Amino acid sequence: MRVSRIDHGLDNHLIVESDEPRAQGLHASDLYGALYRRLNPKRFRAEPPNPLLLALGLAWERYFQGVVEAAGLDITRPPSFMSPEGVWLSPDGLLFNGHSKIIELKLTHKAPAETLDDSRFAHWLTQVKAYGHVLGINRVRFYVLFDSWNPQLRAYDLEFTADEMKDEWQALLNIGKAEGLL
């Protein structure tokens, strides 16, 4: 047998094309990306993300939406929305079951964790605190697929104070101003 590796010939942009085009303008991810590049420049580089990893994340989100529907959970994916300061936000979902919750889906190569209060996940917490502040929702549920050598799906419920969310949002606005983004 002879095997030859060939160029796949596919445009990486098409690989990560989403059903929901990204709104034009400043996104919360631009702000928390800038913040974490300042805090940890070795880990959070200013290079574009790997499009194949983005495609895996989008595939996980689409798949999980089907799982949620089959389970009968009342999770809806809201359209992207803009904060009063002009920042676009795009939570993965909202759960309404007596207490509103922001739903965030993650696919990660990180090792599984018992809790998310670990520096490896700080940028995720910043993201959902921003959503929570703007939406006025202080509860969050993460569904995280850890795809390490032993893949595991874990769920985490978090509850933030209004001050925690407000302080995080203000930090993002401050970095946005310092970086000339706002």
C-alpha positions in Angstrom: 0.0 0.0 0.0 1.2 3.5 -0.8 -0.3 6.5 1.1 0.3 10.1 0.0 -0.7 13.0 2.1 -2.4 15.7 -0.1 -3.7 19.2 0.4 -7.4 19.0 1.4 -8.1 22.0 -0.8 -10.7 23.5 1.5 -10.8 27.1 2.6 -10.4 27.3 6.4 -12.9 30.2 6.4 -15.6 27.9 4.9 -14.8 25.3 7.5 -15.9 27.6 10.4 -18.8 29.3 8.6 -21.6 29.7 11.0 -25.4 29.7 10.5 -25.4 33.0 12.4 -23.0 35.5 10.9 -21.1 37.4 13.5 -22.3 41.0 14.1 -20.0 43.7 12.9 -18.3 45.7 15.6 -16.8 45.3 19.0 -17.5 42.0 20.8 -17.1 41.1 24.4 -14.5 38.5 23.3 -12.4 41.4 21.9 -12.4 43.0 25.4 -11.7 39.9 27.5 -9.1 38.9 24.9 -7.3 42.2 25.3 -7.6 41.9 29.1 -6.1 38.4 29.2 -3.4 39.2 26.7 -2.2 41.9 29.2 -2.5 39.6 32.2 -0.9 36.5 30.5 0.7 37.4 27.1 2.3 34.0 26.8 -0.9 32.1 27.0 -3.3 34.6 25.3 -1.5 35.6 22.1 -2.9 38.1 19.7 -3.0 35.7 16.8 -6.1 34.4 15.1 -7.6 31.3 16.6 -7.1 28.0 14.9 -10.2 27.7 12.6 -10.4 23.9 13.0 -10.7 24.3 16.8 -13.4 26.9 16.2 -15.2 24.4 13.9 -15.0 21.7 16.6 -16.5 24.1 19.2 -19.3 25.1 16.8 -20.0 21.4 16.0 -20.2 20.7 19.8 -22.7 23.5 20.2 -24.9 22.3 17.4 -24.8 18.7 18.7 -25.5 19.7 22.2 -28.5 21.8 21.2 -30.0 18.6 19.8 -29.3 16.8 23.1 -30.9 19.6 25.1 -34.0 19.5 22.9 -34.3 15.7 23.3 -34.0 16.1 27.1 -36.8 18.6 27.1 -34.7 21.4 28.7 -36.1 24.9 28.0 -32.8 26.4 26.7 -33.1 29.0 24.0 -30.3 30.5 22.0 -30.8 34.3 22.0 -29.6 36.4 19.1 -26.5 38.5 19.7 -27.3 41.7 21.4 -25.5 45.0 22.1 -24.8 46.5 25.5 -25.5 50.2 26.1 -21.8 50.8 25.7 -21.8 49.4 22.1 -20.4 45.9 22.8 -21.9 42.8 21.2 -22.6 39.8 23.4 -23.5 36.3 22.3 -24.4 33.9 25.1 -24.8 30.3 24.0 -28.2 30.0 25.7 -30.7 31.1 28.3 -32.5 28.6 30.6 -35.8 29.6 32.1 -36.8 27.2 34.9 -37.9 29.5 37.8 -34.5 31.1 37.9 -33.0 32.5 34.7 -29.6 31.2 33.9 -27.0 32.0 31.3 -25.9 28.8 29.5 -22.4 28.5 28.2 -21.0 25.5 26.3 -17.3 24.8 26.1 -15.2 22.2 24.4 -11.7 22.1 25.8 -8.5 20.1 25.7 -7.9 21.0 29.3 -7.9 18.3 32.0 -11.3 17.9 33.8 -11.8 20.0 36.9 -14.0 19.6 39.9 -14.6 23.4 39.9 -14.1 26.3 37.6 -12.4 28.6 40.2 -9.0 27.8 38.7 -6.9 30.3 36.7 -7.3 28.0 33.6 -10.9 29.0 33.4 -10.7 32.7 34.5 -11.4 34.0 31.0 -14.6 31.9 30.9 -15.8 33.4 34.1 -15.0 36.9 32.8 -17.1 36.2 29.7 -20.2 35.0 31.6 -19.9 37.8 34.2 -20.0 40.3 31.3 -23.1 38.6 30.0 -24.7 38.5 33.4 -24.1 42.1 34.1 -25.6 43.3 30.9 -28.6 40.9 31.1 -29.1 41.3 34.9 -28.8 37.5 35.3 -26.5 36.3 38.1 -26.8 32.5 37.6 -24.8 30.6 35.0 -24.6 27.0 34.0 -21.6 25.7 32.1 -21.7 22.4 30.1 -18.1 21.5 29.5 -16.9 18.7 27.3 -13.3 17.9 28.4 -11.9 16.0 25.4 -8.8 14.7 27.0 -7.7 11.0 26.8 -10.9 10.2 28.8 -13.6 12.6 27.4 -16.0 13.8 30.1 -19.1 16.0 30.1 -19.4 18.1 33.2 -21.9 20.7 34.3 -21.3 23.5 36.7 -23.8 26.0 38.3 -22.3 29.3 39.3 -23.9 32.3 41.0 -22.3 35.7 41.1 -23.0 38.8 43.1 -24.1 42.0 41.2 -20.8 43.6 42.4 -18.7 40.8 41.0 -20.4 41.1 37.6 -20.3 45.0 37.6 -16.6 45.0 38.6 -15.7 42.6 35.8 -17.7 44.6 33.2 -16.0 47.7 34.3 -12.6 46.1 34.0 -13.5 45.1 30.4 -14.7 48.7 29.6 -11.4 50.0 31.1 -9.2 47.7 29.0 -11.3 48.6 26.0 -10.7 52.3 26.5 -7.0 51.7 27.3 -6.6 49.7 24.1 -8.5 52.2 22.0 -11.3 49.7 21.3 -14.0 51.9 22.9 
